[in-house]
Amino acid sequence: MSFDKLKYRLPTGLAISAALFSAAWWLPFHGWLVVLLAITAVALWEFYGLLQAARIPHFPFVGIAGGLALILGTGVLQQAPGRVEIMVLFATLLAVLLRQFPQKDNPRPLETIAGTLFGVLYVAFLFNFFTRLLVDWGDHDGRLLALYAIVVTKLSDVGAFFVGCAIGRHKLIPRISPAKSWEGCFGGIALSVLGSLAAAALARPHWHQVSLGAGDAVALGLLLSLAGIAGDLTESLFKRAAGVKDSGRILLGMGGLLDVLDSLLFAVPMLYVYATFFLAG
């Protein structure tokens, strides 16, 4: 990557990190919810923009409404979030079908329905695990877990970027992402594990319910990094299928919001599952 692009990418990345940290640390729960709703709406709009670029018919407003209802239902009706998610997903499916039934000039109903619903699952359902962290683990520990996920995953991105730029020679999966290398992948994993150990040590005195030891920190550093890489490659696959370089233009030097969130979309659910089975103190 050229210095000209890097000089824009770094300030933008730092600004986003500072904003996420500030929101995670200082905002009350309902403030968090508003931020999650706003991010979900923009990310869904960008995803449906990829479908538009790929000329795949879809119902963007139905999908965005369903995605926002999923986040809002989980955050507001906290007594039974799992049941709420099932009901919202069922209602979204019905809404998409009802929107499709009266169409007379759409020869591709299967693609329309599948594309719309996949946007809700890929963006809103996965991003909703941020909400589930705060709901299931409480405002304090859930907030720390969300911060932990952001730090460890984004350190993997940083390590992969700089190591890949410096010594990357062997391409990871060039047909999906020509710029990613095996060297960058290993660099990202290494920095993620080190960052996970440091973050776990700093957070250890502050947990209320979570029991996160050094072994868990190493395992999570590895798992979150791999999940983040998978998320990054997944979005790269979508962009190549759509024939676009970025999901949007909202962030200077970095493209769209979905370009920044792609690794977190897979990493946060991974942390949620691991925490549910292994971190209960």
N, C-alpha and C positions, 0 to 999 in steps of 0.2 A: 504494500500500500504506500502511496506517495505521501510525502510530508504535508503537502497542501490539504489532503483529505484528513490526515491524522490530526492536524491542528484544529480542525472543526470537530472531529469525533471525540477527542479527549474532553474538551470543555462540556460538550453536550452530555457525555456519559457521566461526568462528575456532577453536573447539575441534576440529572435524573436520580443518581444515587443519593444526593443530598435531599432531594424532595421525598424520595421513598423513605429514607431514614427519619426525616422530620415527621412525616405522616404516621409512620409506625410507632414512633416514640411519644409524640405529644398529642396527637388527635384522639379524642374520645372514640368509643366504639362506633357511634353513629356517624362520626366524621370519617372514620375508616370506610364505613359502608358507602358513603357518598363518593369517596375516591375510587373504590372498587367498581361502583356503578358507572362512573365516568370513563374509567379505563376500559371496562368491558364494552361500553357502547362504541368507543373509538376503534378498539381492536376488532370488533365484529364488523363495523363499517369497512375497515381495511380488508378483512377476509372476504367479504362479499365483493369488494372491489377486485380482488384476485379472480373470483369467479366471473365477474364481468369481463375482465381482460381475457380470460380463457373462453369467453362466449358460452358459459354455462348458465342457463336460466335459473332464477332463484327469486325468493321473496325476501328482500333485505329487511323491510320494516317488521314483518312477522317474526323473522329470526332475531332481530335486535330486541323486540318486545319480549320474546320468550327468554332470551338470555338475561335480560335485566330482571324479569320476574323470578328467575332462578336464584340470582344473587340476593334480591330483596326478600324473597320468601325465606331463604335460609337465615338471613341476618335478623329478620323481624320475628319470625315464628321459631324461636330457638328451642322450644320444648321437644320438637320432633322434626329436626331438619331433614333426616333421611326420607321421611314420609312426604314432607313438603316438596323435596326435589322430585320424587316419583310423580306426584300430582302435577307439578309444573311441567315436567317433561311430557306427561300424557296430554295435558292441555295444549302444549305447543304442537305436538303431533296432530291433534285434532284441528288446531287452527290452520296448520299448513295444508291439511287435506281439504278443509272447507274453503280455503283460498284457492285451491287447485280445481275443485269441482266445476265452478262456473266458467272456467277458461275454455274458449272454443278455438283459439288460434295458437295454442301451444302444443306442438307435436312432440315435445320431450318432457312429459310429466314426471317420469321416473328421475331424470336428472334434476328437475326443479325441486322435487320433494327431497331427494337425497342431499343436494347441495345446501339447501336451506337448513335442514336438520343437522347436517355435519358441522355447519358453522356454530350452532348452539352447543354441540358436544365438544368440539375442538377448542373453542374459545371460552364460552361461559361455564360449561361443566368443569373443565380443568381449572380455570381461574377461580372458580367457586371454592376450591380447596383452601384458599386464603381465608375465606369466610368461615369454613369449617374448622380451621385451626383456632380461630378466636372463639367460636361458639363451643366447640368440644373441649378445649383446653383452658377456657377462661380468658378474660381480657389480659391478664398479666402474662401467664405462660404462653398463651397463644400469640401474643404480641412478640415475645422473645423468639418463639419458633419461627414466626414470619420473618423477623429480622435475620435470624440465623440462615434461613433458606436463601434470602436475597444475597447475603454476604458470600456464602460458600459457592453458590451458583455463579454469581458474577465474577468471583475470583477465578473460577474455572474459565470463563469467557476471556478474562484479561490474560491469564497465563497462556491460553491457546493462541490468542491473537499475537502477543509479543514473541513467544517462542516460535510460532509458525512463521512470522515475518523474518525472524533472525536466522533460523536454521532449517526451516521447513523445506524438505526436498521430496519426500515420498507422499504422494497424494492419498488422501483417505478414501473418498468415493468421488472421483472427479466428474462422473456423469451427473451427480447431484449438486456438488459444491466444489468447483475446481480450485478454490483458494485454500481449502482446509487440508491439513497434512497430518500424518501420523505423529510427527515430532510435536506439532502444536497440540494435538490431542493429549499426548503424554505430559506435556508441559502444563496444560490446563488441569489435568488430574492431580499432578504433584502440588500445584499451588492451591488447589481446592482442599486437598488433605491437610496441608499445613495451615491454611486458613480455618478449616474446621476445628483443628486442635486448639488453635489460638482462641477462636470464638467460644468454644466449649469451656475453656479455662476461665475466660473472662465472665461468662454467664453463670458459672457453677454456683456462686454464692446467692444468686438471685432467683433460682428456680423454686417453685412451690410444689408442683406435682411431678415435674420431669426429673428423671435420673439419667443423665447423659455422661458416661465415663469416657476415658480415652479410647477404648476399643470401639465404642459407638461413634465417636468423632471420626476415627479413621474410616469406619465402614460408611458413614454418611458422606464423608468427603469424596469417597470413591463413587458411591451410588448417585449422589446429587450431580457430580460432574458428568457421569455417563448419561444420566437422564437429561441433563442440560444439552449435551452434545446431540443426543437423539432428537430433542426438541428443535435444536438449531437446524439439523439436517432435514427434519420434517418440513419446516417452513421453507427451506431452500428448495425442496422438492416441489412444493406448491408454487413457488415463484417461477421456477423453471417451466412448470407445466403451463403457467399463465403467460410466460414470455416477458416477465418484468424483472427489474433488478432489485427493487425495494417494494415493500407492501404499501408505502405511502411516502409523504414528504413532510410530515409534521415535525420531524426532529433533524436539525441541521447536522449534516455529516453522517447520520445514522439511518436515514430513511424514515420508516413508519414506526408507530408504537409497537406493532406486532413484531417488528424486527428486533426490538429490545426485549419483549416479553417471551419470545419463542422458547428460550431455555427454561424459564420459570414455569411455563405451562406444564412441563413434564416433571420438573424437579420438586415443585411444591406438593403434588399428589404423592410422589415418592416419599417425601419427608413425613407426610400425614400417615401413610401406611406404616412406615417404620416406627414412628412415634406411638401409634396405636398398639402395636404388638410388642415393642421392646423398650420404650422409654417411660412407661408408667411407673412412677416412684412409689 
